[in-house]
Amino acid sequence: MPNRVLGGIFLTIAASIWGGMFVAVKLVVDIIPPIPLVWFRYLVAFVVLSMVVIYEGINLKIDKKDILLLISIGIILLLKNMEQCILQHRWVQLLLRRHQHLC
């Protein structure tokens, strides 16, 4: 299969997962609080990416000078993801309250 077609398929899958996360968070956040949910999502991503790295035999050698930069980027992205999850939960709750007032 050509790389262009395969890239399109993977992009479609990624967009579907990304778009479906809003609904999934709405349903799951009543059972699992937002912060543990974010950590669970990271765990799933880590496991899947680890399997890809092992299967493909990718070399993940990192220069020592880049470690602090990578840790900083990781912390910033983690905090932004947590913020997004919490705000998303609050927005859904607000929409649900508005919907209840209209009915």
N, CA and C atoms as a LAMMPS dump frame, in Angstrom:
ITEM: TIMESTEP
0
ITEM: NUMBER OF ATOMS
309
ITEM: BOX BOUNDS ff ff ff
-5.0000000000000000e+02 5.0000000000000000e+02
-5.0000000000000000e+02 5.0000000000000000e+02
-5.0000000000000000e+02 5.0000000000000000e+02
ITEM: ATOMS id mol type element x y z
1 1 1 N 0.854 -1.18 0
2 1 2 C 0 0 0
3 1 3 C 0.9 1.243 0
4 2 1 N 0.624 2.219 -0.855
5 2 2 C 1.463 3.428 -0.912
6 2 3 C 1.426 4.202 0.412
7 3 1 N 2.536 4.862 0.718
8 3 2 C 2.628 5.635 1.955
9 3 3 C 1.566 6.723 2.031
10 4 1 N 1.223 7.3 0.913
11 4 2 C 0.227 8.38 0.89
12 4 3 C -1.147 7.855 1.348
13 5 1 N -1.524 6.695 0.865
14 5 2 C -2.813 6.089 1.247
15 5 3 C -2.764 5.675 2.722
16 6 1 N -1.682 5.053 3.115
17 6 2 C -1.528 4.63 4.506
18 6 3 C -1.552 5.839 5.438
19 7 1 N -0.905 6.932 5.046
20 7 2 C -0.927 8.156 5.837
21 7 3 C -2.336 8.706 5.969
22 8 1 N -3.102 8.666 4.89
23 8 2 C -4.489 9.12 4.928
24 8 3 C -5.344 8.275 5.854
25 9 1 N -5.112 6.973 5.839
26 9 2 C -5.857 6.072 6.726
27 9 3 C -5.528 6.386 8.184
28 10 1 N -4.237 6.517 8.487
29 10 2 C -3.838 6.818 9.863
30 10 3 C -4.343 8.191 10.313
31 11 1 N -4.344 9.155 9.407
32 11 2 C -4.859 10.484 9.735
33 11 3 C -6.357 10.425 10.04
34 12 1 N -7.095 9.641 9.272
35 12 2 C -8.527 9.475 9.511
36 12 3 C -8.774 8.815 10.859
37 13 1 N -7.995 7.804 11.196
38 13 2 C -8.131 7.136 12.493
39 13 3 C -7.822 8.115 13.618
40 14 1 N -6.744 8.88 13.482
41 14 2 C -6.372 9.843 14.521
42 14 3 C -7.457 10.904 14.704
43 15 1 N -8.01 11.407 13.601
44 15 2 C -9.072 12.421 13.689
45 15 3 C -10.321 11.847 14.34
46 16 1 N -10.639 10.605 14.049
47 16 2 C -11.801 9.964 14.659
48 16 3 C -11.614 9.793 16.16
49 17 1 N -10.428 9.365 16.556
50 17 2 C -10.148 9.21 17.99
51 17 3 C -10.189 10.573 18.662
52 18 1 N -9.556 11.568 18.054
53 18 2 C -9.515 12.911 18.626
54 18 3 C -10.932 13.469 18.783
55 19 1 N -11.748 13.339 17.748
56 19 2 C -13.111 13.84 17.797
57 19 3 C -13.994 13.066 18.766
58 20 1 N -13.747 11.783 18.902
59 20 2 C -14.545 10.96 19.803
60 20 3 C -14.182 11.13 21.261
61 21 1 N -13.033 11.719 21.534
62 21 2 C -12.607 11.876 22.935
63 21 3 C -13.55 12.782 23.714
64 22 1 N -14.16 13.769 23.058
65 22 2 C -15.072 14.671 23.761
66 22 3 C -16.246 13.882 24.333
67 23 1 N -16.826 13.014 23.523
68 23 2 C -17.943 12.189 23.969
69 23 3 C -17.476 11.194 25.028
70 24 1 N -16.313 10.589 24.803
71 24 2 C -15.801 9.613 25.759
72 24 3 C -15.545 10.252 27.122
73 25 1 N -14.944 11.43 27.132
74 25 2 C -14.678 12.123 28.401
75 25 3 C -15.99 12.448 29.105
76 26 1 N -16.988 12.872 28.361
77 26 2 C -18.287 13.194 28.95
78 26 3 C -18.877 11.975 29.65
79 27 1 N -18.766 10.817 29.026
80 27 2 C -19.347 9.608 29.596
81 27 3 C -18.518 9.043 30.747
82 28 1 N -17.203 9.102 30.629
83 28 2 C -16.323 8.46 31.595
84 28 3 C -16.068 9.317 32.83
85 29 1 N -16.139 10.637 32.697
86 29 2 C -15.744 11.527 33.781
87 29 3 C -16.678 11.399 35.001
88 30 1 N -17.868 10.853 34.807
89 30 2 C -18.743 10.593 35.953
90 30 3 C -18.242 9.422 36.786
91 31 1 N -17.44 8.559 36.188
92 31 2 C -16.9 7.384 36.88
93 31 3 C -15.467 7.625 37.344
94 32 1 N -14.649 8.197 36.454
95 32 2 C -13.234 8.454 36.747
96 32 3 C -13.022 9.97 36.743
97 33 1 N -12.453 10.541 37.808
98 33 2 C -12.18 11.981 37.825
99 33 3 C -11.221 12.389 36.698
100 34 1 N -11.222 13.679 36.297
101 34 2 C -10.433 14.113 35.143
102 34 3 C -8.935 13.819 35.231
103 35 1 N -8.317 14.055 36.381
104 35 2 C -6.857 13.863 36.465
105 35 3 C -6.461 12.395 36.287
106 36 1 N -7.071 11.435 37.003
107 36 2 C -6.732 10.029 36.73
108 36 3 C -7.046 9.611 35.294
109 37 1 N -8.067 10.217 34.703
110 37 2 C -8.398 9.908 33.312
111 37 3 C -7.261 10.327 32.381
112 38 1 N -6.694 11.497 32.63
113 38 2 C -5.554 11.952 31.828
114 38 3 C -4.387 10.977 31.97
115 39 1 N -4.098 10.562 33.201
116 39 2 C -3.002 9.621 33.413
117 39 3 C -3.272 8.289 32.727
118 40 1 N -4.522 7.832 32.739
119 40 2 C -4.864 6.582 32.053
120 40 3 C -4.639 6.712 30.553
121 41 1 N -5.013 7.862 29.991
122 41 2 C -4.803 8.086 28.563
123 41 3 C -3.308 8.06 28.225
124 42 1 N -2.493 8.646 29.096
125 42 2 C -1.043 8.609 28.877
126 42 3 C -0.508 7.184 28.97
127 43 1 N -1.036 6.41 29.892
128 43 2 C -0.605 5.021 30.03
129 43 3 C -0.913 4.234 28.756
130 44 1 N -2.119 4.4 28.238
131 44 2 C -2.501 3.708 26.998
132 44 3 C -1.589 4.148 25.851
133 45 1 N -1.335 5.45 25.733
134 45 2 C -0.455 5.956 24.677
135 45 3 C 0.953 5.395 24.823
136 46 1 N 1.456 5.328 26.067
137 46 2 C 2.798 4.794 26.305
138 46 3 C 2.891 3.337 25.873
139 47 1 N 1.887 2.547 26.226
140 47 2 C 1.901 1.123 25.878
141 47 3 C 1.852 0.945 24.359
142 48 1 N 0.961 1.671 23.701
143 48 2 C 0.839 1.531 22.243
144 48 3 C 2.121 1.982 21.54
145 49 1 N 2.654 3.141 21.941
146 49 2 C 3.884 3.617 21.307
147 49 3 C 5.071 2.708 21.604
148 50 1 N 5.114 2.133 22.795
149 50 2 C 6.192 1.184 23.122
150 50 3 C 6.125 -0.04 22.222
151 51 1 N 4.914 -0.519 21.97
152 51 2 C 4.77 -1.675 21.081
153 51 3 C 5.224 -1.335 19.664
154 52 1 N 4.912 -0.13 19.195
155 52 2 C 5.343 0.298 17.856
156 52 3 C 6.862 0.386 17.792
157 53 1 N 7.474 0.978 18.821
158 53 2 C 8.934 1.122 18.849
159 53 3 C 9.61 -0.249 18.845
160 54 1 N 9.093 -1.172 19.642
161 54 2 C 9.677 -2.516 19.703
162 54 3 C 9.478 -3.243 18.379
163 55 1 N 8.282 -3.179 17.817
164 55 2 C 7.978 -3.868 16.561
165 55 3 C 8.825 -3.328 15.409
166 56 1 N 8.953 -2.008 15.342
167 56 2 C 9.708 -1.386 14.255
168 56 3 C 11.214 -1.386 14.498
169 57 1 N 11.641 -1.675 15.73
170 57 2 C 13.063 -1.662 16.054
171 57 3 C 13.674 -0.272 16.013
172 58 1 N 12.905 0.712 16.444
173 58 2 C 13.353 2.107 16.395
174 58 3 C 14.37 2.372 17.5
175 59 1 N 15.467 3.041 17.163
176 59 2 C 16.494 3.403 18.137
177 59 3 C 16.099 4.721 18.8
178 60 1 N 15.941 4.711 20.111
179 60 2 C 15.515 5.906 20.839
180 60 3 C 16.659 6.544 21.62
181 61 1 N 17.871 6.454 21.091
182 61 2 C 19.004 7.046 21.775
183 61 3 C 18.853 8.565 21.825
184 62 1 N 19.011 9.124 23.031
185 62 2 C 18.838 10.563 23.243
186 62 3 C 20.151 11.141 23.761
187 63 1 N 20.577 12.271 23.181
188 63 2 C 21.771 12.956 23.669
189 63 3 C 21.51 13.513 25.062
190 64 1 N 22.533 13.5 25.897
191 64 2 C 22.392 14.001 27.266
192 64 3 C 21.978 15.471 27.301
193 65 1 N 22.441 16.246 26.33
194 65 2 C 22.119 17.672 26.315
195 65 3 C 20.639 17.93 26.04
196 66 1 N 19.928 16.961 25.469
197 66 2 C 18.519 17.136 25.124
198 66 3 C 17.563 16.658 26.219
199 67 1 N 18.061 15.994 27.233
200 67 2 C 17.19 15.4 28.247
201 67 3 C 16.386 16.467 28.988
202 68 1 N 17.019 17.543 29.431
203 68 2 C 16.303 18.592 30.16
204 68 3 C 15.233 19.236 29.281
205 69 1 N 15.55 19.471 28.026
206 69 2 C 14.577 20.044 27.096
207 69 3 C 13.377 19.105 26.923
208 70 1 N 13.623 17.818 26.747
209 70 2 C 12.541 16.856 26.571
210 70 3 C 11.668 16.741 27.818
211 71 1 N 12.282 16.76 28.99
212 71 2 C 11.516 16.715 30.237
213 71 3 C 10.647 17.967 30.364
214 72 1 N 11.207 19.13 30.038
215 72 2 C 10.443 20.382 30.102
216 72 3 C 9.247 20.352 29.156
217 73 1 N 9.461 19.899 27.94
218 73 2 C 8.376 19.81 26.963
219 73 3 C 7.304 18.832 27.453
220 74 1 N 7.73 17.704 28.004
221 74 2 C 6.788 16.718 28.525
222 74 3 C 5.938 17.266 29.651
223 75 1 N 6.542 18 30.569
224 75 2 C 5.79 18.58 31.694
225 75 3 C 4.782 19.612 31.192
226 76 1 N 5.211 20.465 30.264
227 76 2 C 4.303 21.479 29.714
228 76 3 C 3.117 20.812 29.014
229 77 1 N 3.379 19.809 28.189
230 77 2 C 2.294 19.127 27.489
231 77 3 C 1.367 18.393 28.453
232 78 1 N 1.924 17.798 29.493
233 78 2 C 1.103 17.113 30.499
234 78 3 C 0.167 18.096 31.188
235 79 1 N 0.695 19.232 31.611
236 79 2 C -0.127 20.233 32.291
237 79 3 C -1.208 20.788 31.369
238 80 1 N -0.872 21.026 30.112
239 80 2 C -1.873 21.524 29.161
240 80 3 C -2.957 20.479 28.911
241 81 1 N -2.585 19.211 28.848
242 81 2 C -3.564 18.151 28.648
243 81 3 C -4.497 18.051 29.848
244 82 1 N -3.944 18.155 31.054
245 82 2 C -4.777 18.123 32.26
246 82 3 C -5.734 19.305 32.27
247 83 1 N -5.22 20.483 31.923
248 83 2 C -6.063 21.672 31.875
249 83 3 C -7.202 21.483 30.875
250 84 1 N -6.889 20.95 29.707
251 84 2 C -7.904 20.731 28.688
252 84 3 C -8.966 19.753 29.183
253 85 1 N -8.564 18.696 29.826
254 85 2 C -9.506 17.698 30.313
255 85 3 C -10.432 18.302 31.369
256 86 1 N -9.883 19.077 32.287
257 86 2 C -10.686 19.694 33.344
258 86 3 C -11.652 20.717 32.75
259 87 1 N -11.171 21.566 31.849
260 87 2 C -12.042 22.571 31.224
261 87 3 C -13.125 21.917 30.377
262 88 1 N -12.776 20.841 29.705
263 88 2 C -13.743 20.113 28.894
264 88 3 C -14.859 19.555 29.781
265 89 1 N -14.491 19.015 30.924
266 89 2 C -15.473 18.479 31.867
267 89 3 C -16.393 19.596 32.368
268 90 1 N -15.823 20.721 32.732
269 90 2 C -16.633 21.843 33.216
270 90 3 C -17.558 22.372 32.134
271 91 1 N -17.091 22.411 30.896
272 91 2 C -17.907 22.895 29.797
273 91 3 C -19.09 21.968 29.556
274 92 1 N -18.846 20.66 29.612
275 92 2 C -19.926 19.692 29.428
276 92 3 C -20.953 19.845 30.54
277 93 1 N -20.495 20.012 31.773
278 93 2 C -21.422 20.19 32.889
279 93 3 C -22.269 21.447 32.695
280 94 1 N -21.656 22.531 32.213
281 94 2 C -22.381 23.767 31.945
282 94 3 C -23.433 23.552 30.857
283 95 1 N -23.064 22.863 29.789
284 95 2 C -24.019 22.583 28.718
285 95 3 C -25.177 21.73 29.218
286 96 1 N -24.876 20.745 30.057
287 96 2 C -25.937 19.898 30.592
288 96 3 C -26.895 20.704 31.46
289 97 1 N -26.379 21.625 32.278
290 97 2 C -27.24 22.47 33.108
291 97 3 C -28.126 23.365 32.244
292 98 1 N -27.553 23.927 31.194
293 98 2 C -28.346 24.779 30.289
294 98 3 C -29.439 23.971 29.606
295 99 1 N -29.085 22.746 29.195
296 99 2 C -30.046 21.884 28.524
297 99 3 C -31.199 21.527 29.481
298 100 1 N -30.892 21.28 30.733
299 100 2 C -31.935 20.938 31.711
300 100 3 C -32.882 22.111 31.924
301 101 1 N -32.378 23.337 31.873
302 101 2 C -33.219 24.518 32.058
303 101 3 C -34.157 24.728 30.874
304 102 1 N -33.726 24.286 29.693
305 102 2 C -34.55 24.464 28.497
306 102 3 C -35.675 23.435 28.413
307 103 1 N -35.465 22.285 29.027
308 103 2 C -36.474 21.214 28.944
309 103 3 C -37.58 21.382 29.945
